[in-house]
Amino acid sequence: MGETEFFYRYVEIRYSSGLDQFDNPLPGYELKLVLNTYKVLRHTPKGVWISMYGGISYSTEQKFILLSARKRFACPTVEEALVSFKARKQRQIKILKGQLKQAEEALLLVKNIEHK
């Protein structure tokens, strides 16, 4: 039997600052970068099937990764996973900036109506 193979995906996780002595939420949070590891279950001619619960799962939930795809859920190396994470976050920023611009423009429309 061969070596166990894994695919990787970086995600950011936001941790609460906790509660004060009166059980009120403390302001702020801590953001951490986490590397998730997924066990490869089997190979196909076009890709791999991974376990969605990492390397020690007895679950039957699986995900197919098409190896020729430009965007993949997980990557075969840690380095590729980091490049993928950066691309996802850059795209997220671009989308959110577009939404912010549209919201600001919508507020300007309201101001125009109010001045009439």
Wavefront OBJ file of the C-alpha trace (Angstrom):
o trace
v 0.000 0.000 0.000
v 1.342 3.438 -0.986
v 1.875 6.579 1.018
v -1.149 8.598 2.061
v -1.625 11.589 -0.220
v -3.155 14.933 0.775
v -4.520 18.064 -0.865
v -4.406 21.462 0.851
v -6.501 24.620 1.202
v -5.752 27.785 3.181
v -8.657 29.536 4.904
v -8.874 32.474 7.272
v -10.620 31.913 10.593
v -11.872 34.738 12.775
v -11.666 34.115 16.520
v -13.670 36.116 19.022
v -11.862 38.187 21.633
v -14.048 36.487 24.214
v -16.267 37.822 26.968
v -15.662 40.159 29.854
v -16.462 39.296 33.494
v -20.127 40.232 32.858
v -20.429 37.946 29.796
v -20.455 40.906 27.395
v -18.579 40.417 24.108
v -15.164 42.069 24.011
v -14.483 44.253 20.954
v -12.271 43.052 18.165
v -11.182 39.650 16.984
v -8.104 37.675 15.996
v -7.714 36.519 12.397
v -5.606 33.433 11.705
v -4.552 31.696 8.518
v -5.193 27.946 8.729
v -4.032 25.206 6.377
v -6.703 22.520 5.958
v -5.533 19.083 4.891
v -7.726 16.674 2.913
v -6.942 13.005 2.414
v -6.985 11.819 -1.199
v -9.305 8.816 -1.391
v -8.772 7.814 -5.010
v -7.510 9.013 -8.371
v -9.456 9.118 -11.628
v -8.148 9.894 -15.111
v -9.340 13.525 -14.675
v -8.832 14.253 -10.985
v -8.999 13.072 -7.404
v -11.660 12.440 -4.776
v -10.904 13.865 -1.333
v -12.443 13.332 2.070
v -14.066 16.545 3.277
v -13.047 15.819 6.857
v -9.286 15.680 6.527
v -7.111 12.662 7.041
v -8.868 10.909 9.919
v -12.472 10.715 8.771
v -14.906 7.876 8.735
v -17.465 10.060 6.947
v -18.620 9.287 3.428
v -18.719 12.967 2.366
v -16.349 13.383 -0.542
v -15.453 16.101 -3.031
v -14.101 15.743 -6.565
v -11.155 17.938 -7.621
v -10.742 18.349 -11.375
v -6.981 18.595 -11.862
v -7.205 20.554 -15.120
v -9.434 23.243 -13.584
v -8.050 26.753 -13.184
v -9.837 27.170 -9.849
v -9.763 24.206 -7.498
v -11.187 23.705 -4.039
v -7.885 22.255 -2.807
v -4.380 21.927 -4.246
v -1.790 19.149 -4.349
v 0.924 21.284 -2.708
v 1.023 23.780 0.142
v 2.627 26.337 -2.173
v -0.214 26.078 -4.712
v -2.743 26.332 -1.869
v -1.174 29.620 -0.775
v -1.286 31.012 -4.336
v -4.937 29.913 -4.557
v -5.772 31.606 -1.239
v -4.196 34.876 -2.391
v -6.145 34.765 -5.661
v -9.429 34.102 -3.801
v -8.853 37.001 -1.416
v -7.865 39.382 -4.251
v -11.065 38.434 -6.098
v -13.100 38.867 -2.897
v -11.641 42.360 -2.407
v -12.463 43.292 -6.015
v -16.077 42.100 -5.605
v -16.541 43.889 -2.283
v -15.056 47.140 -3.613
v -17.541 46.979 -6.496
v -20.411 46.453 -4.066
v -19.194 49.344 -1.901
v -18.992 51.632 -4.936
v -22.540 50.706 -5.958
v -23.858 51.325 -2.408
v -22.155 54.738 -2.323
v -23.649 55.633 -5.716
v -27.091 54.545 -4.489
v -26.763 56.887 -1.497
v -25.943 59.741 -3.872
v -29.200 59.024 -5.708
v -31.060 59.386 -2.406
v -29.353 62.746 -1.743
v -30.441 63.952 -5.205
v -34.065 63.079 -4.405
v -33.899 64.761 -1.001
v -32.684 68.057 -2.512
v -35.632 68.373 -4.922
l 1 2 3 4 5 6 7 8 9 10 11 12 13 14 15 16 17 18 19 20 21 22 23 24 25 26 27 28 29 30 31 32 33 34 35 36 37 38 39 40 41 42 43 44 45 46 47 48 49 50 51 52 53 54 55 56 57 58 59 60 61 62 63 64 65 66 67 68 69 70 71 72 73 74 75 76 77 78 79 80 81 82 83 84 85 86 87 88 89 90 91 92 93 94 95 96 97 98 99 100 101 102 103 104 105 106 107 108 109 110 111 112 113 114 115 116
